[in-house]
Amino acid sequence: MLELKKGDDILAVVGGIKTNEEADALFEKTLNEETLAKLSKIKNQEARLKVANAIAMCKPKDVFINTGTPEDQQWVREYSLKKGEEKKLAMKGHTIHYDLPQEQGRLVSQTFYIVNPGEKLSPLAKEMVRSDAMDYVKKYMPGIMSDKTMMIGFFSRGPVGAVGSVPAIEISSSTYVMHSGDLLYRNCYADFDAEVDRRGIFFTNVHSEGDNTPEDLPNARILMDRSWLTTFSTFCTYAGNTLLLKKGNHRFAVDYCTYYRHGEELSEHMFITGMKGPGGRETYFAGAAPSGCGKTTSAMAGTDFVGDDLAQIWIDENGDCRAVNPEQGIFGIVADVNREGDPHLMKVLREEGSEVIWSNVLIDENGVPHWSGNGEEHPKKGFNFQGEWYEGKTDADGKPIPISHPNARCTLRCDQIATYNTKVGESPKGAKVKVFTYSGRDADTMPPIWVSKDADGGVVIGASIVSQATATEVGATGVKRQPWANAPFIPGSLADYMDAQFKFFNNSRFTDEGRPIIAGLNYFLTHAERGGPGKGLLGEKRDVPVWLSWLDRFAHGEVEAHDTPIGYLPKYEDLKKLFKEVINKEYPEDLYTMQFSIYIDNIIKRIDLQDGAFRAEDNIPQRFFEVLKEQKAGLEQLKAKHGPIVKPQDL
């Protein structure tokens, strides 16, 4: 169980401001008249104490409060250029930011949850006891902004007023962080007090890049205080480590939903997108996938895009499932983004009229960004994530340096994308979610699409994602389990989180119409593993709208499916029709057979992997193991009848 406000509040101890009177005295002493007037509009005393202690601890040379006005946002843009954290590019509104070559992704080994004695964490989490965290903050954070401007923004993680939205304070000396915050989150300065009263909590984030040198990077830490809903980040700039509104606060939201809204709300690492079906019907999807496994591709494949990364989910008063995107923008990987697979995103990236912060891509001599897999002719030289670059340049180990880092990013607002549904995306009511999907990076085992038979089977699909380490994590390698694609962001016990999943998807408040279906997706089957005649993947990026369209039809009872031990599989004639209607592509039956044959031994091996891994975790709900046992028994019966590889036609 998570207990809020347990143990010493590290920010309060190090800052030393204990009373409202002390806070007011500090503000009068350190803030200019304009900043003092801005801060006076924030009445919540707990928030004012957080701000006061951040100022007392970091000792900035001055303070700027970003109220979200066009003037304040422009100040941040201009100061970032002046400070050198960003540089202008050829296209108006586009800038480039570079992180240190040694910090091109999340610093997994330097990211810790602050814990109290006796608290249990997920076995996938790293912990630091409160006393050690206190020592770190006392050593490195006092005076860390002495030659810098502290910027403070009041943001909402979701549309203001939405059930799942949570207000948050972002405090940073990095203009890149504050500029990114303006693009990615809704400034709720005017509504902050009311939102805290409505939700009952808020998150606080304190970051400083320090001198931003490679020598400082070993001392970098990302510390998340679960009990006090406060993050600390030092000596780093990569947004995944510094824009704590994102994954840092997502972790807090997961905790809060697991322990304080158990079975009523979820906080998920999911896209939200809609697909128009027959008669113009809109069906909304929420889907999880580890980085590099097709999540953004799925989100962009929708006709009514809402979000590509995070989702706050609840059951409304009508018994429907609702979700909002905590973000209003995208911090997206650009590798392999091209006009064929991502036409809407490419329009934003290559045509005037948008605001984009690029990071860690190559910039040519004309101020134009280039990246791996963009389908365009690349320059022979330029400047990229490791400095001056030329074709054929190698690193210290003799390996070719790519034109852009595999984790290079673009940051932009969702409403710049043509398919963004502003009405749904900005509504406190959220999107009505009818389909949940889970996908990994799987070359040989699961078919491109399958639907669970019930809610319990759907929870098992989510818990059983397997993928590969990607460039988003510094120092991580190899194939690994990725439960719900959310496990790196689950602070507490996986058993508690799984129990919350079972209770949510089985919640009696859902109506029959409102209860969502749950499916698995896999875009990564290969010819080599399925006996195909070619090389590489069996499918293409442009196939994704077909898979989503079939799920739309299935969710509304308009197509039938093959009943198998792992769930329901599409029938060939339905897919053949949809491939032609949706993307005007022929879909031969031999390809369908390769994609949807059931490789029983592979699936049983996967079941055994998950069974063994979760048995190592205490108190996992017994229902999880029962579902695996039922699936395994059904597969063994199918194997006895049809052999180890079962073609869909055999069903």
N, C-alpha and C positions, 0 to 999 in steps of 0.2 A: 504494500500500500504506500502511495505517495502522500506525505504530509506536508502541506504548504506552510511556509514561514517557520520551518523547524531549523534549529541551529543558528549560528551567528550570520547576520546579513553582512557579507564581506564588503560590499560597497559602502554600507553605512559605517562599518568599523573603520575601514581605511580612510574614508572621507571625513569621518568624525563629526558630522552634522547630525544632531539628535532631535532637535525641536524645530517647529515652524518658525519660531522667532530667530533662531540661529540661521536658518535658511534665508529668511528675509534680509537679515543683516548682511549675509554673504552676497546676495544679489545686489543690494544697494552699493556694496563696496566694489564689486567686480564688473557689473554690467553697465553699458552706456544707456542713455535715456530711451533710445528706440528699442533696444533689446529688452530692457526692463518692462516697457509697455507691452511688448509682445507676450512676455512670460506672464504678465499679470492676468491675461485672459485664461490661463490654465489655473483652475481653482483647486483641483484635486490635490490634497495635501501630501498624499503618499507619492504622487508623481513629482511634486515640487521638491520633496526630500531626495528623491532619486537624482534629479537634475543637480541639486545643490551638492550632493556628495560626489557626483561625477566631476563637477567643477573643482571642488576642494581637493580631490585626489589628483586629477590630471594637471591642474594649474595652467590652463591655457593662457596665451597672451591676450586673447579676446574671444568672444562668444557670438555666434550668429544663429538666430532661430529662423528656420525655414517654415513659413506659415502656408506654403503651397500657392501663394500668389504668383502670377506670371513674373513679377519683378523679382521675387525671392528666388524662383527657379532660374531665372536668367543670371542672377548674381552667382549662383553655384556654377553654372556653365562657364561663365567668364573667369571665375576664380580658379577653376580647374585647369583652364588653359594657361593662365598666369602662373600657377603653381607648377605646371609641367606634368601633372598626372595624366592629362590628355593633350592631344595635338589635333589640329584641324586637318581634315582630308579634303580632297578635291570637291566632293559633293557636299553641298550646303547641309548643315545639320549633322554631318557624320564626323566622328572623332575616333582616334586610336588610343588605346591604353595598353601598356605592356606591364605584365608582372615580372618579377625576377625569374630568370631562367630556371632557378631551382624551385620555383613555386608556381607551377602551372596547373595545379589541381588542389583538391581538398587534402589538407595535411592530416591524414588519418591517424598517424602515429603520435600526433601532437594535439589531438582533440580529445577532451576528457569531460565526463560528467562529474560534477562536484557532488559527493555523497556524504550522508551522515552515517554514523556507526549503525550497523545492523541492516541497512537498506540493501535490497537485492536488485541487481541490474540484469539486463539481458546479457547472456554469455558473449554476444557479439559487440558489447560496448566496453569502452575503456573508462576506468574510474580514477578519480583523485579524491582522497579524503579531504574533508573541509579544512582541516588544519594546514595541510600541505598547500591547498589552493590559496588559503589566506596568506601563507608565507610568500607564495609566488607574486600575488597581487601587491603585497607590501613592498617587495623587492623591486619590481619592474614598472609598476604603473604610477606611483607618485611622481608628478612632474613630467610625465611622458609627453604632454602637450605644451611644455613651457615655451617653445618657440613656434607654436602652431595656433591656428584658429579652431576652436571647438564648434562644430556644427550640430544642431539639434533639430530633429524632425519628428513630428507627431503623425504617425501613419496608422492606417487600418488594414489589417490582413483580411481583406474581403470587403464587399460593398457595405457601406455604413448602414447599420440596422439589421443586417442579416443574422439569423440565428447563430451561424457558425463563425461569424467574424470576431476577431479579437484586436483591440487597439494595442499599439506598441510605440515605444520611444526608441529612435535611432540616434545615438550619440557617437560622432566620429570626427577625427581630424582629417580624414581623407575626402577630398572633393569627388573622387571617382565613386566612392561608396555613396555619398549623398546624392550625386547625379543619378547613379543607378537606382537609388531608392525612389527618386522622383519619377523615373520611368516605370519601375516595377510595382510600386505600391500607391495607394490612394492616400493623399495627405488629408488627415482628419483633424487638423488643428482646431477648426471651429466646432467640431463635434466631439472632441476627445473626452471631456468630462462626462458628457451624456453617455458615450459608448462605454466608459469604464463603469458607470452606474448600471447600465443595462447588462453587461457581460459579467461584471463582478471581479474581473482580473485585467491586468495589462502586462505586457512584456517590456523589459528594459535591456538595451544593448549598448555596450561601451567598447569602442574600438579605437586604437591608434596604430598607425603603421610605423611609428618611431622614425628612425633614420632610413628605413627601408633598404638595408644593405644585406648582402649574402652572409656577412659575419653575424648579423643579428638573428638570421632566420632559425638557427638551432634553438634559440631562446623563445621562438614564437610559440604561443599557446592559444588554443580556442577552448575556453572553459565555460561550461553551461551549468548554472546553479539551478537545479530542478526545484528546490524548495522555495527559492526566492524569485524564480522566473526571470533571472538576470544572466546575461552572457558577458564575457570578457574576451577580447581578441587583441593580440599584440604582435607587432613586428611582421605583419604580412599584409598583402593587398588583394590577392585573388578573391573574387566576390563570394565564392563558396565558403571562404574562411572569414570574411569580414562583413559582408552584408547579412548580419545575423537575423534580420527580419525573415530571411529565407529559411535555410535548413536549421539554423539554431533555434528559431522560434517555432518551426515545424515540429521539432522534437518536443518542445514544451506543449504544443497543441496536442500531439499524440498522447503525451502523459495525461494532460487534463481530460481528454475524452476517455481514456482508458480507466482512469481512477475516479473521476468526478461526474462523467456523463456515460457511465458503463452501459453499453447496449443501446444507448439513445443517440449518440453522435460518433462519427469517425473523423479522424484527420489522416488523410492518405496522400501518398506520393503518386498522384494520378493526374492524367489529362482529363479534360472535359470537352466533349465535342458533340455536335448534332449531325444527323444524317436525314435528309429529306427522303421520304418514302413515297409510296403510291398516294396520289391525291394531294401532294404537298405536305403530308404528315411529317412532323419533326420528332425524331427519336433521339434522345440524348444518352451518351455513353460516358462512363468514367472508367479509366483504364490505367493499370500500373505496369511499368516495365523498367528494369534497371537502365542506367545510362548506356546509350549505344545499342539499345535493343528495340528501337522502333517507336518509342513513345511519342516523340515529336512528329514523326511521320504519320502515326495514327491520328494525332490531334489535327494535323493539317489536312488529312484526307477528308475530314468532315465538311459538310456544306455549311455548317453553322458553328464555327470555332468559338470556344470560350476560354480554354487554358491548356497549357502543355506540360504542367509539372506538378501542381499541388491542388488538393480539393478538401474542402470542409463539408461534411455530409451529415444530414439529419433526416428525421421523419416528420413531415408536416402534419397539420391538424386534419388533413383529408386522407391520411394514410399513404401518401406518396413519398417517394425518396427524392430529396432535394440536395443540390450541391452548389457551392460557389467556389470560384477560384480566388484564393487569398491574394493573388497577384493581379495586376492589371497589365502586365507585360511579360516579355519572354527574355530569359537569359539562356540562349540556345546554342548548342554546339553547331558550328558551321561546316565541319567536315562532311563532304558528300552532299551538301545542299546544292542543288542544281535545278535548272529550268524544267527538266523532264519530270523529276520527282517532287519538286517543291516550287511550283510556279508562283504561288501567292507570296511566299516568303522571298523568293528571288526578286519579285517586283519591288518589294520594300528595300532590298539590299542594293539593287542596281538602278533604280529610277528615283528621280528627285521627288521631294515632298515629304520625306520621312526624317525622323531623328534616330540615329543609331550610334551606340558606342561599340566599337570593335575592340577585341582584345586578342593579342598573340597571333595575329595573321601577318602575312607579308604585305608591306606597302611598297609599291613601285615608285620610281622617280617622279611620276606624275600625281602622286597622292591617291592612288587607287588601290583598294585592298584586293588580295588574292588568297585563295585557300585550296587545300587538297580536295579533289573530287568535285570541283564546281563546274566541270564540263567546258571550261574555257581555256584558251591558250594562255600559258603562264609566262611571265617575264623571266629573263635569265638571271636577274639580280634584283636586289632590293634590301629592305630592312625588315627582319622578323623577330620572333620571340627570343632569339639568342644573339641578336645584333646584325651586323652586315652579313648579307647572304648572297651566294651566287650558286648557280646550278652545279651540282657535283660536290659541294662543300660537305665535309664530314666532321663528326664530333671527335672527342678524344679517344674513343674506341674504334675509330675508323668507319663508323656507320654513317650513311648519308643523312644529312639533316633535311627533313621535309620542308616544303615551302611554308607550311603553317603547322602550329602545334596540333596534335590530334584533339586536344581539348580547347582549341581556340573558340571564342564565343562572339555572339552578337547580342546586344541588349537593346530592346525596342518595346514600344507600347503595342498592346494587342490590337487597339483600334486602328493601327496603321495597316493591318492585314485585311484584305478585301472581304474575306469570309467571316470576319469577326461579327458575332451577333451582339451588338451593343445593348439591345433591349434586354436580352437574357443575361448577358455577362455582367451588366452593371445593376441588375435588379436585386434587391434584398431577398426576393423570393427564391432566387437561384434557378438552376435548370432542373427540370423533372427528369431524373435519371432512370432509364428503363433497363439498361444493360451495363454490367461491370465486366471488364476484361483484365486478364493477367497474362503477361508474356515474358519470355526470356530469350536467350540466344541458344538454340537447340538444333544441332545439325542432323540428328539421327533418330530422335525418339517420338516426339509428339507431332500430330498433324497440324496443318495451318490453323485449324479452328475446331473447337469442340465445346459443347455446352453441358454444364453440370445438370444432373437429374433433379437436384434439390439444393437448398441453401447450404446444407452441410457439405455436400460435394463441392460447392463453390468455394467455401472456406478452405477446403483441402487444395483446390487448384491454386489459390493465392498463396498458401503456405508452402507450396512445393515448387516455386519458381527456381530454376537452375540457370546460371548464366556464366559469363566470363568477366574477369576484372577488366575495367576499361581505363582510359586515360584520365578520367575524372578523379582518380584516387592515386596520389603520389605514393609509390612504393608497393602497390598491390599488384599481384600477378596470379595467373592461373584460373582454372574453373572453380566456381564456388556456388554454394546455395545462396539464394536471394529471397528469403521468405517475404511475400507480399511486395517485393521491391521496396520495402519500407524498413527492413530490419536495421540498416545503419542508423535509422532515425527513431528507433524504438528504445527509449531509455530503460523502461522497466522490464519486468519479467515477460518473456514471450508467451508464457502460459496465460498471464493476465490479459495480454493483448489478444491472443487467440480466443479466449473466452468471451471477450468483448465482441469479437467478430461473429462468433456463433450466436450470441444473444442479439446482436443488431440485425443480422440477416434473417433470423427466425422471429423477430419482434412481432407480437400479435397486433401491434398498431398498424402494420401494413395491411392494406386491403388486397384482395386478389389482383385487382388491376394495378395497384401501386407497387406490389412486390417485384423487385428487379430480378432478371435472370443473370447468371454468372457464367462466364465463358473463358476458355484459354485461347491464346493466339500464339502462333509461332511462325515468323517470317523467314526462318534461317535453315530450313531443310536444304540439303545439298544433293546434287546429282550423285556424287561419289557415295554417299551413305544410303541412297535409295535406289541404286542401280540405274540411274539415268544415263543418257548418252552424252551429256555435255559436262561442262565444268562449272563450278560456282553454285549459286543458289538455284533452287527449282522455281522460285517465284521472283517477282519484280516489285519495286516500290509501288508502281501504279496499280498493282492488284489489290492494295489495301482497301479502297472504297468498296470493292466487291465483297470482301469478307465482312465488312461492317454492314453493308446492305443486306447480306444474308441474315445476319444477326437481327437486324431490324425486322425483317419478315418473320423470322422465327419467334421473336418476342411478341409479335402481334398475331401469332397462330396462322400465318399465311403460307407456310411451307412445312412439310413433314421432314423427318430425319431418321437416320439409322440409329437404333437403340443399341449401345455397346456398354461394356462394363465401365468404361471411363467417362461415358456421357453420350450425348447425341452428336452425330456427324452429319454434315450436309449430304444431300443426294445429288448425283451428277447432273441430272437434267435441270435442276434449279440453279446450280452454279453456272452451267453452260449458258443459260438464258441471261443470268445477271452479268456475266463477263461481257456478253454482247451488248446488253442494254446500258450498262454503267460505264464501261471503258472501251467499248467497240473492239473487243479482242476475242479471237477464237480460243477455245479452251478444250483441247483434245482429251479424250477419255483416258488415254494412257498416262497423261500428266496427272489427272485426277487420281488415278489408281496409285501412282507413286506417292502422291502427297497424302492420301487418306488411308492407305493400308496400315493396319495395326501391327506394329512390330512388338509382339508380345514380350519377348525376352528382354528387350530394351526397357519397356515400360515397367516390367516387374523389377528389374534392376533399379530403376528410378524409385519405385515404391519402397524397396528395401533400404535405399539410401536415406529417404525421408524418415522412414520408421526408426532407423537406428539413430539418426541425428536428433530427432525430437525426443526420443526416450532418454537422451542424455540431459534433457532439460527437466527440471522439477515441475510437477503438477500440471503437465499438459493435459487438456481435457480428453477424457477417454474416447469421446466420440470421434476425434481425429483418427485414432488408431483403428477404430471400428470401421470407418469408411475405407481406409487403406486395405484392411483385411477383406472387406466385401469386394473391392475392386480386384484384388489379387485372385481371390477365389473365382470370380467371374472370368478373368483372363485365362486362368488355368483350364477352366471348362472349355473356353473357346479354342484354346490351343489343342486340347484333346480331340476336338471335332474337326478343326481346319488346319492344324499345324502352326508353326511359330510365326508365320506372316499371313495375316488375314486380309484379303482384298475386300474393299467395301461392297463389291458386287456379291461376295459370299454371304453378306448379311441380308 
